[in-house]
Amino acid sequence: MNYLVLHVDLEQMEHFDGDAIVAELEQTGAQVELEAGPPEEAYVDIFCSSKRELLPVWQRVQKLLTDDPALAAAAVVCCTGEHGWDDYYLLHGAGEDEPLDVLE
């Protein structure tokens, strides 16, 4: 199973429609689940899992980020690598100094 996580810092967003994002990502055939952080921390994680490759899911996430600059600024996206989370890929966010990986 392959996993991709879209982590969103809600303090950086004026409006967040998690249900719309889940519905959009479900169109890729992945199983998608939204999980809110604890009440004292304003974030949500959107977990996507697929038995197939994650590239279609990542491409859909990229479109969401391109279409919504506020979401892009508030999000960090990572996914499992060949050895699960031990060699995860950082695909988006985490600051300007952090190098991003490429999912092909």
Number of C-alpha atoms within 10 A of each C-alpha: 10 17 22 26 22 19 23 24 18 16 11 15 15 8 10 15 7 17 11 10 16 18 11 15 24 16 13 18 14 22 15 22 16 17 13 14 14 9 7 6 11 13 18 19 19 19 19 24 20 16 11 12 15 21 13 15 22 23 14 17 20 16 10 16 17 12 11 11 12 15 21 19 17 18 23 19 22 21 23 19 16 10 8 13 13 9 11 16 19 21 20 22 18 15 10 7 7 10 12 16 13 9 15 7
